[in-house]
Amino acid sequence: AATAEVLPEIVRAVSGKTVIFVDGGIRSGVDVFKALALGADAVLIGRPFVSMVYGGEAQAV
């Protein structure tokens, strides 16, 4: 299942007892906004950095 599909259930299950970090499936600022709106406390983004390291240069960021 996609992160956005399961995140609300996770947020309900932990009920504020832990901090929720989302990583994976984040491709744009809109995805970051969605994850935060669905209850994530923080969003990790690795794709732009990995793309740049492997030859994407500035266009990958």
N, CA, C and O atoms as a GROMACS GRO file, in nm:
protein
  244
    1ALA      N    1   0.084  -0.119   0.000
    1ALA     CA    2   0.000   0.000   0.000
    1ALA      C    3   0.089   0.125   0.000
    1ALA      O    4   0.202   0.123   0.049
    2ALA      N    5   0.037   0.229  -0.055
    2ALA     CA    6   0.110   0.356  -0.060
    2ALA      C    7   0.114   0.422   0.077
    2ALA      O    8   0.024   0.402   0.160
    3THR      N    9   0.217   0.499   0.100
    3THR     CA   10   0.233   0.569   0.228
    3THR      C   11   0.108   0.649   0.264
    3THR      O   12   0.060   0.642   0.377
    4ALA      N   13   0.056   0.724   0.169
    4ALA     CA   14  -0.062   0.808   0.195
    4ALA      C   15  -0.184   0.725   0.232
    4ALA      O   16  -0.273   0.774   0.302
    5GLU      N   17  -0.190   0.602   0.186
    5GLU     CA   18  -0.305   0.517   0.217
    5GLU      C   19  -0.302   0.465   0.360
    5GLU      O   20  -0.406   0.452   0.423
    6VAL      N   21  -0.184   0.437   0.412
    6VAL     CA   22  -0.174   0.378   0.546
    6VAL      C   23  -0.141   0.479   0.656
    6VAL      O   24  -0.158   0.448   0.774
    7LEU      N   25  -0.096   0.596   0.620
    7LEU     CA   26  -0.055   0.694   0.720
    7LEU      C   27  -0.166   0.732   0.819
    7LEU      O   28  -0.139   0.734   0.939
    8PRO      N   29  -0.288   0.760   0.774
    8PRO     CA   30  -0.392   0.794   0.872
    8PRO      C   31  -0.416   0.684   0.975
    8PRO      O   32  -0.440   0.713   1.092
    9GLU      N   33  -0.410   0.560   0.932
    9GLU     CA   34  -0.428   0.447   1.025
    9GLU      C   35  -0.314   0.442   1.127
    9GLU      O   36  -0.337   0.415   1.245
   10ILE      N   37  -0.193   0.467   1.082
   10ILE     CA   38  -0.077   0.468   1.171
   10ILE      C   39  -0.090   0.581   1.273
   10ILE      O   40  -0.064   0.562   1.392
   11VAL      N   41  -0.130   0.698   1.226
   11VAL     CA   42  -0.148   0.814   1.315
   11VAL      C   43  -0.249   0.780   1.424
   11VAL      O   44  -0.227   0.811   1.541
   12ARG      N   45  -0.360   0.719   1.386
   12ARG     CA   46  -0.461   0.680   1.485
   12ARG      C   47  -0.407   0.576   1.582
   12ARG      O   48  -0.433   0.583   1.702
   13ALA      N   49  -0.331   0.481   1.531
   13ALA     CA   50  -0.280   0.371   1.614
   13ALA      C   51  -0.182   0.420   1.720
   13ALA      O   52  -0.184   0.371   1.833
   14VAL      N   53  -0.096   0.514   1.686
   14VAL     CA   54   0.004   0.559   1.783
   14VAL      C   55  -0.049   0.669   1.875
   14VAL      O   56   0.008   0.694   1.981
   15SER      N   57  -0.155   0.733   1.837
   15SER     CA   58  -0.224   0.833   1.921
   15SER      C   59  -0.130   0.931   1.989
   15SER      O   60  -0.147   0.961   2.107
   16GLY      N   61  -0.032   0.981   1.917
   16GLY     CA   62   0.059   1.081   1.973
   16GLY      C   63   0.164   1.026   2.068
   16GLY      O   64   0.236   1.103   2.131
   17LYS      N   65   0.175   0.894   2.079
   17LYS     CA   66   0.272   0.833   2.170
   17LYS      C   67   0.413   0.831   2.113
   17LYS      O   68   0.509   0.804   2.186
   18THR      N   69   0.426   0.857   1.986
   18THR     CA   70   0.557   0.859   1.922
   18THR      C   71   0.555   0.959   1.807
   18THR      O   72   0.449   0.999   1.761
   19VAL      N   73   0.671   0.998   1.763
   19VAL     CA   74   0.684   1.089   1.650
   19VAL      C   75   0.681   1.006   1.522
   19VAL      O   76   0.744   0.900   1.514
   20ILE      N   77   0.608   1.053   1.422
   20ILE     CA   78   0.596   0.981   1.296
   20ILE      C   79   0.679   1.049   1.189
   20ILE      O   80   0.654   1.165   1.153
   21PHE      N   81   0.778   0.977   1.139
   21PHE     CA   82   0.860   1.022   1.027
   21PHE      C   83   0.816   0.943   0.904
   21PHE      O   84   0.800   0.821   0.911
   22VAL      N   85   0.797   1.011   0.793
   22VAL     CA   86   0.761   0.945   0.668
   22VAL      C   87   0.880   0.950   0.574
   22VAL      O   88   0.944   1.054   0.558
   23ASP      N   89   0.911   0.836   0.514
   23ASP     CA   90   1.019   0.828   0.416
   23ASP      C   91   0.977   0.726   0.312
   23ASP      O   92   0.938   0.615   0.346
   24GLY      N   93   0.986   0.763   0.187
   24GLY     CA   94   0.948   0.672   0.078
   24GLY      C   95   0.825   0.724   0.007
   24GLY      O   96   0.725   0.759   0.070
   25GLY      N   97   0.832   0.728  -0.124
   25GLY     CA   98   0.720   0.773  -0.203
   25GLY      C   99   0.705   0.924  -0.210
   25GLY      O  100   0.606   0.974  -0.263
   26ILE      N  101   0.801   0.996  -0.158
   26ILE     CA  102   0.795   1.142  -0.158
   26ILE      C  103   0.874   1.192  -0.279
   26ILE      O  104   0.995   1.172  -0.289
   27ARG      N  105   0.803   1.258  -0.371
   27ARG     CA  106   0.868   1.302  -0.494
   27ARG      C  107   0.861   1.453  -0.517
   27ARG      O  108   0.930   1.506  -0.605
   28SER      N  109   0.779   1.521  -0.438
   28SER     CA  110   0.764   1.665  -0.461
   28SER      C  111   0.723   1.734  -0.331
   28SER      O  112   0.694   1.670  -0.230
   29GLY      N  113   0.723   1.866  -0.336
   29GLY     CA  114   0.677   1.943  -0.221
   29GLY      C  115   0.531   1.915  -0.189
   29GLY      O  116   0.491   1.919  -0.073
   30VAL      N  117   0.453   1.887  -0.291
   30VAL     CA  118   0.312   1.853  -0.270
   30VAL      C  119   0.301   1.724  -0.189
   30VAL      O  120   0.216   1.713  -0.100
   31ASP      N  121   0.387   1.626  -0.218
   31ASP     CA  122   0.388   1.502  -0.141
   31ASP      C  123   0.424   1.528   0.005
   31ASP      O  124   0.367   1.466   0.096
   32VAL      N  125   0.518   1.620   0.029
   32VAL     CA  126   0.555   1.656   0.166
   32VAL      C  127   0.433   1.716   0.236
   32VAL      O  128   0.401   1.678   0.349
   33PHE      N  129   0.366   1.808   0.170
   33PHE     CA  130   0.248   1.872   0.228
   33PHE      C  131   0.141   1.769   0.261
   33PHE      O  132   0.081   1.774   0.368
   34LYS      N  133   0.117   1.675   0.170
   34LYS     CA  134   0.016   1.571   0.193
   34LYS      C  135   0.050   1.487   0.315
   34LYS      O  136  -0.037   1.460   0.398
   35ALA      N  137   0.176   1.446   0.325
   35ALA     CA  138   0.216   1.362   0.439
   35ALA      C  139   0.198   1.438   0.570
   35ALA      O  140   0.150   1.380   0.668
   36LEU      N  141   0.235   1.564   0.573
   36LEU     CA  142   0.216   1.644   0.694
   36LEU      C  143   0.068   1.663   0.724
   36LEU      O  144   0.027   1.657   0.840
   37ALA      N  145  -0.012   1.685   0.621
   37ALA     CA  146  -0.156   1.702   0.639
   37ALA      C  147  -0.222   1.575   0.690
   37ALA      O  148  -0.323   1.580   0.761
   38LEU      N  149  -0.167   1.460   0.654
   38LEU     CA  150  -0.222   1.331   0.698
   38LEU      C  151  -0.173   1.291   0.837
   38LEU      O  152  -0.213   1.187   0.889
   39GLY      N  153  -0.085   1.372   0.897
   39GLY     CA  154  -0.046   1.347   1.034
   39GLY      C  155   0.099   1.318   1.061
   39GLY      O  156   0.137   1.299   1.177
   40ALA      N  157   0.182   1.315   0.959
   40ALA     CA  158   0.326   1.294   0.982
   40ALA      C  159   0.383   1.414   1.057
   40ALA      O  160   0.340   1.527   1.036
   41ASP      N  161   0.479   1.387   1.143
   41ASP     CA  162   0.547   1.494   1.214
   41ASP      C  163   0.665   1.548   1.135
   41ASP      O  164   0.704   1.664   1.151
   42ALA      N  165   0.722   1.463   1.050
   42ALA     CA  166   0.837   1.502   0.967
   42ALA      C  167   0.840   1.415   0.843
   42ALA      O  168   0.788   1.304   0.842
   43VAL      N  169   0.902   1.468   0.738
   43VAL     CA  170   0.913   1.396   0.612
   43VAL      C  171   1.059   1.394   0.569
   43VAL      O  172   1.124   1.498   0.565
   44LEU      N  173   1.109   1.277   0.537
   44LEU     CA  174   1.247   1.260   0.491
   44LEU      C  175   1.246   1.245   0.339
   44LEU      O  176   1.160   1.176   0.284
   45ILE      N  177   1.341   1.309   0.273
   45ILE     CA  178   1.345   1.304   0.127
   45ILE      C  179   1.487   1.271   0.082
   45ILE      O  180   1.579   1.349   0.107
   46GLY      N  181   1.506   1.158   0.018
   46GLY     CA  182   1.637   1.119  -0.029
   46GLY      C  183   1.653   1.123  -0.180
   46GLY      O  184   1.764   1.137  -0.230
   47ARG      N  185   1.543   1.111  -0.252
   47ARG     CA  186   1.547   1.099  -0.398
   47ARG      C  187   1.627   1.209  -0.467
   47ARG      O  188   1.711   1.176  -0.551
   48PRO      N  189   1.607   1.337  -0.438
   48PRO     CA  190   1.684   1.439  -0.510
   48PRO      C  191   1.834   1.425  -0.491
   48PRO      O  192   1.911   1.447  -0.585
   49PHE      N  193   1.876   1.389  -0.371
   49PHE     CA  194   2.018   1.376  -0.344
   49PHE      C  195   2.077   1.254  -0.413
   49PHE      O  196   2.187   1.260  -0.469
   50VAL      N  197   2.005   1.144  -0.411
   50VAL     CA  198   2.052   1.022  -0.478
   50VAL      C  199   2.058   1.046  -0.628
   50VAL      O  200   2.154   1.005  -0.693
   51SER      N  201   1.956   1.110  -0.684
   51SER     CA  202   1.954   1.137  -0.828
   51SER      C  203   2.072   1.224  -0.869
   51SER      O  204   2.133   1.200  -0.973
   52MET      N  205   2.103   1.323  -0.789
   52MET     CA  206   2.214   1.411  -0.822
   52MET      C  207   2.348   1.337  -0.814
   52MET      O  208   2.434   1.356  -0.900
   53VAL      N  209   2.364   1.255  -0.713
   53VAL     CA  210   2.489   1.179  -0.696
   53VAL      C  211   2.512   1.088  -0.816
   53VAL      O  212   2.626   1.069  -0.859
   54TYR      N  213   2.405   1.032  -0.870
   54TYR     CA  214   2.419   0.937  -0.980
   54TYR      C  215   2.398   1.000  -1.117
   54TYR      O  216   2.355   0.932  -1.210
   55GLY      N  217   2.428   1.128  -1.130
   55GLY     CA  218   2.435   1.188  -1.263
   55GLY      C  219   2.323   1.280  -1.301
   55GLY      O  220   2.320   1.328  -1.415
   56GLY      N  221   2.230   1.308  -1.214
   56GLY     CA  222   2.119   1.396  -1.249
   56GLY      C  223   2.156   1.543  -1.248
   56GLY      O  224   2.085   1.626  -1.305
   57GLU      N  225   2.267   1.575  -1.185
   57GLU     CA  226   2.314   1.713  -1.171
   57GLU      C  227   2.203   1.804  -1.119
   57GLU      O  228   2.115   1.757  -1.046
   58ALA      N  229   2.205   1.930  -1.152
   58ALA     CA  230   2.110   2.027  -1.097
   58ALA      C  231   1.966   1.996  -1.137
   58ALA      O  232   1.874   2.030  -1.063
   59GLN      N  233   1.944   1.934  -1.252
   59GLN     CA  234   1.808   1.904  -1.297
   59GLN      C  235   1.739   1.803  -1.206
   59GLN      O  236   1.616   1.797  -1.204
   60ALA      N  237   1.814   1.726  -1.132
   60ALA     CA  238   1.756   1.624  -1.045
   60ALA      C  239   1.704   1.682  -0.915
   60ALA      O  240   1.624   1.618  -0.846
   61VAL      N  241   1.748   1.801  -0.880
   61VAL     CA  242   1.711   1.858  -0.750
   61VAL      C  243   1.586   1.942  -0.764
   61VAL      O  244   1.539   1.998  -0.665
   0.00000   0.00000   0.00000
